[in-house]
Amino acid sequence: MNLKDNAELIRYYLRFLKLRREEFIKNYQPSDWELLSQEEQLQIAIARIHREQDDTLAAKILINETIRDYREYKRKQRLKMSTSAASASINPNQLTEVQNDNAATDNVGNPEDLSVDELDDLLNYPRDLSLPDRSQPQHNRGAQLPIEERVRQLSMLQIKKKTTEMTSSPITIASQNKTRDEAMDLDDPSTSSEDIPKRPNSPEIVALSKKEKIRLLIKEHVAIWTRFEKEKSSGATNELRQILHQAQDSQKVLQRMITREELEGYVKGWNPWTAKKELFPPPPKKEGKKRSSTSKKAQQYDDPRVWADVFEIGQAWRAAYNQRSRKALPH
């Protein structure tokens, strides 16, 4: 590409880009975020970070709750199966009785089973001759009566039906009205102060479930850990010692409900006892222990000079004993 031949074209494009840039700057509308000051932007960013941390903590709590529920369900299932197996081993005759009952009922209708023939006596039982035979057709009895008699019987049946309906309907209507009146009756307003329920003194106190207690305690423990991280840069102060004491109490309560591994997972493995040892190390122990009077006396037995004195005393006693024994001998 020859720059001399295309110099005019290059100048044209440079001038065009410059005009577009000036026009963009002239017509530019800043966003709401850009209109904020740097301090306001920092506050909004910190608020978003805190909100994301809260959402992450809530998600972790929910996942661990699901895992705990599943473990509790499996534990109950194992306990249920163990109890059922134990009851079955204690009562083994119960299963055999059920199998025998099923075997007795399954033989009904079996053509190879000869015990079914014993049921013939129940089917061919003697009939009472005074009772009408229902197996015979019934239309012959109706044909024996004349037409007028049959019409009279039908009319009597219709009259009986109407009278029964009329007598039963007032009773049902009266009962319905009675129940409706009873349902609509209202008690007279009582003027005594005993009937008015008293308002509870502390309505905000509500019995929380175990899951809600765990959630609140975990959030408090995480808040204590956040305070510790902020105060850690100040060094070993009394306020930091109090924070560690609060964290220890909080962890003691939580470890009765959840495992230590789960609790430390919320605070990135932080342990208040380990942190206390690092920031507030115990004073160095004195070399040796305070010895009692007996131990001081025992120390003398390790001294060779003492044993030398003892040996000399023993020699003196021995010489005195020998001299006395020689005097006592008869000449």
C-alpha positions in Angstrom: 0.0 0.0 0.0 1.4 3.4 -1.1 1.0 6.0 1.7 1.7 8.9 -0.7 -1.2 7.9 -3.0 -3.6 7.3 -0.1 -2.6 10.2 2.2 -5.8 12.1 1.3 -7.9 9.0 2.1 -6.2 8.5 5.5 -6.6 12.1 6.5 -10.3 11.9 5.6 -10.8 8.8 7.9 -8.9 10.4 10.7 -11.0 13.5 10.5 -14.2 11.4 10.4 -13.2 9.4 13.5 -12.4 12.7 15.3 -15.8 14.1 14.5 -17.5 10.9 15.7 -15.6 11.0 18.9 -16.5 14.6 19.6 -20.1 13.9 18.8 -20.1 10.9 21.2 -18.6 13.0 24.0 -21.1 15.8 23.4 -24.2 13.5 23.4 -23.0 11.1 26.1 -25.4 10.5 29.0 -23.8 9.1 32.2 -25.5 6.2 33.9 -26.8 6.2 37.5 -23.8 4.3 38.7 -21.4 6.9 37.2 -23.3 9.7 38.8 -22.6 8.3 42.3 -19.5 9.3 44.2 -16.7 6.9 44.8 -17.7 6.4 48.5 -21.3 5.6 47.5 -20.1 3.1 44.9 -17.9 1.5 47.6 -20.8 1.2 50.0 -23.1 -0.4 47.4 -20.3 -2.9 46.5 -19.8 -3.8 50.1 -23.6 -4.3 50.5 -23.7 -6.6 47.5 -20.8 -8.6 48.9 -22.6 -9.0 52.2 -25.8 -10.0 50.5 -24.0 -12.6 48.4 -22.3 -13.9 51.6 -25.7 -14.2 53.3 -27.2 -16.1 50.3 -24.2 -18.4 50.3 -24.6 -19.1 54.0 -28.3 -19.7 53.7 -27.6 -22.2 50.8 -25.0 -24.0 52.9 -27.4 -24.2 55.9 -30.2 -25.6 53.6 -27.9 -28.2 52.1 -26.7 -29.4 55.5 -30.2 -29.5 56.8 -31.2 -31.8 53.9 -28.2 -34.0 54.6 -29.1 -34.2 58.3 -32.7 -35.0 57.5 -31.6 -37.8 55.1 -29.3 -39.3 57.7 -32.0 -39.1 60.4 -34.4 -40.8 57.9 -31.9 -43.6 57.2 -31.3 -44.0 60.9 -35.0 -44.4 61.6 -35.3 -46.9 58.7 -32.5 -49.0 60.1 -34.0 -48.9 63.6 -37.4 -49.9 62.2 -35.9 -52.8 60.2 -33.9 -54.0 63.2 -36.9 -53.9 65.5 -39.0 -55.8 62.9 -36.3 -58.4 62.5 -36.0 -58.8 66.2 -39.8 -59.2 66.6 -39.8 -61.8 63.8 -37.0 -63.7 65.5 -38.9 -63.6 68.8 -42.2 -64.8 67.2 -41.3 -67.2 64.4 -44.7 -69.1 64.8 -46.6 -66.1 63.6 -45.4 -66.4 60.0 -46.1 -70.2 59.9 -49.7 -69.6 61.2 -50.3 -67.0 58.4 -48.9 -69.5 55.8 -51.2 -72.2 57.1 -54.2 -70.0 56.9 -53.4 -69.0 53.3 -53.0 -72.7 52.4 -56.4 -73.5 53.9 -58.1 -70.8 51.9 -56.3 -71.5 48.7 -57.6 -75.1 48.5 -61.2 -73.8 48.0 -62.2 -74.4 44.4 -59.3 -76.8 43.8 -60.7 -79.8 41.9 -58.0 -82.1 43.3 -58.9 -81.2 46.9 -61.3 -83.9 48.2 -62.2 -81.9 51.3 -64.5 -79.7 49.2 -67.0 -82.5 49.0 -67.8 -82.0 52.7 -69.5 -78.7 51.7 -72.3 -80.6 49.9 -74.0 -81.1 53.2 -74.3 -77.4 53.6 -75.7 -76.9 50.2 -78.2 -79.8 50.4 -79.6 -78.9 53.8 -83.3 -79.9 54.4 -85.8 -77.2 53.5 -88.8 -76.1 55.5 -91.9 -77.3 53.5 -94.0 -74.5 54.9 -91.9 -71.8 53.2 -92.6 -70.8 49.6 -90.2 -72.1 47.0 -88.4 -69.1 45.5 -87.0 -71.1 42.7 -90.5 -71.4 41.2 -91.7 -68.7 38.8 -93.8 -66.0 40.6 -96.0 -64.9 37.7 -98.6 -67.7 38.3 -99.6 -66.2 41.7 -100.4 -62.9 40.1 -102.4 -64.5 37.4 -104.7 -66.2 40.0 -106.0 -62.9 41.3 -108.7 -61.0 39.4 -107.9 -57.7 37.7 -110.0 -55.6 40.2 -108.2 -57.0 43.2 -104.8 -56.2 41.7 -105.8 -52.6 40.9 -107.0 -52.2 44.5 -103.7 -53.5 45.9 -101.7 -51.1 43.7 -103.8 -48.1 44.8 -103.3 -49.0 48.4 -99.5 -49.2 47.9 -99.5 -45.7 46.4 -101.5 -44.3 49.3 -99.1 -45.8 51.8 -96.1 -44.3 50.0 -97.7 -40.8 50.0 -98.6 -41.0 53.7 -95.1 -42.1 54.7 -93.5 -39.3 52.6 -95.8 -36.7 54.1 -95.1 -37.8 57.7 -91.4 -38.0 57.2 -91.0 -34.6 55.4 -92.2 -32.4 58.4 -89.8 -34.2 60.7 -86.9 -33.6 58.4 -87.8 -30.0 57.8 -88.2 -29.4 61.5 -84.8 -31.0 62.2 -83.2 -28.9 59.5 -84.7 -25.7 60.9 -83.6 -26.6 64.4 -80.0 -27.2 63.3 -80.1 -24.0 61.3 -81.3 -22.1 64.3 -78.7 -23.7 66.5 -76.0 -22.8 64.1 -77.2 -19.2 63.8 -77.7 -18.6 67.5 -75.1 -16.3 69.1 -74.3 -16.1 72.8 -75.2 -13.0 74.6 -72.2 -10.7 75.1 -70.6 -11.3 78.4 -69.8 -8.4 80.7 -67.4 -10.2 83.0 -63.7 -9.5 82.7 -62.9 -13.2 83.1 -64.2 -14.2 79.7 -62.0 -11.6 77.9 -58.7 -13.2 76.9 -55.7 -11.4 78.2 -53.0 -10.3 75.8 -49.7 -12.0 76.3 -47.0 -10.0 77.9 -44.3 -11.0 75.4 -45.9 -11.7 72.0 -42.5 -11.8 70.3 -41.4 -14.9 72.2 -42.3 -17.8 69.9 -41.3 -21.4 70.4 -38.7 -22.1 67.6 -38.1 -25.5 66.1 -34.8 -27.2 66.2 -33.9 -26.2 62.6 -34.7 -22.5 63.3 -32.6 -22.6 66.4 -29.7 -24.1 64.5 -30.0 -21.4 61.8 -30.0 -18.6 64.3 -27.0 -20.0 66.3 -25.0 -20.6 63.1 -25.6 -17.0 62.0 -24.6 -15.7 65.4 -21.4 -17.8 65.3 -20.5 -16.5 61.8 -21.1 -13.0 63.0 -18.7 -13.6 65.9 -16.1 -15.0 63.5 -16.5 -11.9 61.3 -15.9 -9.6 64.3 -12.8 -11.7 65.2 -11.4 -11.3 61.8 -11.8 -7.5 62.0 -10.3 -7.2 65.5 -7.5 -9.6 64.8 -5.4 -6.9 63.2 -5.4 -4.9 66.5 -3.5 -7.6 68.3 -4.2 -9.5 71.5 -6.6 -7.1 73.2 -9.2 -7.6 75.9 -12.0 -7.2 73.4 -10.5 -9.9 71.3 -10.4 -12.2 74.3 -14.1 -11.6 75.0 -14.9 -12.4 71.4 -13.1 -15.7 71.7 -15.0 -16.5 74.9 -18.3 -15.8 73.1 -17.2 -18.0 70.2 -16.3 -20.9 72.5 -19.7 -20.7 74.2 -21.4 -20.6 70.9 -19.5 -23.5 69.5 -20.2 -25.6 72.7 -24.0 -25.1 72.2 -23.9 -25.8 68.5 -21.8 -29.0 68.7 -24.7 -30.5 70.7 -26.9 -30.1 67.6 -24.5 -30.5 64.7 -21.1 -31.9 64.0 -17.9 -30.1 64.5 -16.9 -30.5 60.8 -20.2 -28.9 59.7 -19.8 -26.0 62.1 -16.2 -25.3 61.0 -17.3 -25.4 57.4 -19.2 -22.2 57.9 -16.2 -20.3 59.2 -13.5 -21.8 57.0 -12.1 -24.2 59.6 -11.7 -21.5 62.3 -11.5 -22.9 65.9 -11.7 -20.4 68.8 -9.5 -22.6 71.1 -6.7 -22.8 68.5 -6.9 -19.0 67.9 -6.8 -18.3 71.6 -3.7 -20.4 72.0 -2.0 -18.5 69.2 -3.0 -15.0 70.4 -2.9 -15.6 74.2 -0.3 -18.3 74.8 -0.2 -19.8 78.3 2.7 -18.7 80.6 5.7 -20.9 80.5 5.8 -23.6 83.2 8.5 -23.4 85.9 11.3 -25.9 85.6 10.7 -28.7 88.0 8.0 -29.0 90.6 7.8 -27.8 94.1 9.3 -30.6 96.2 7.8 -31.6 99.5 9.7 -32.2 102.7 9.8 -35.9 102.0 11.4 -35.3 98.6 14.0 -33.0 100.2 14.9 -35.7 102.7 15.1 -38.2 99.9 17.6 -35.9 98.2 20.1 -36.5 101.1 20.4 -40.2 100.2 22.0 -39.3 96.9 24.8 -37.4 98.7 28.0 -39.6 99.0 29.2 -37.5 102.0 26.1 -38.5 103.9 26.8 -42.1 103.2 30.5 -41.7 104.3 29.3 -40.3 107.7 26.9 -43.2 108.0 29.7 -45.7 107.3 31.9 -44.1 110.0 29.1 -44.2 112.5 28.6 -47.8 111.7 32.3 -48.6 112.2 32.3 -46.8 115.5 29.3 -48.8 116.7 30.9 -52.0 115.5 34.2 -51.3 117.4 32.3 -50.5 120.6 30.3 -53.7 120.3 33.4 -55.8 119.8 35.1 -54.3 122.8 32.2 -54.8 125.1 31.8 -58.4 124.0 35.5 -59.1 124.7 35.1 -57.7 128.3 32.2 -59.9 128.9 34.0 -63.1 128.1 35.4 -65.2 131.1 39.1 -65.4 131.6 
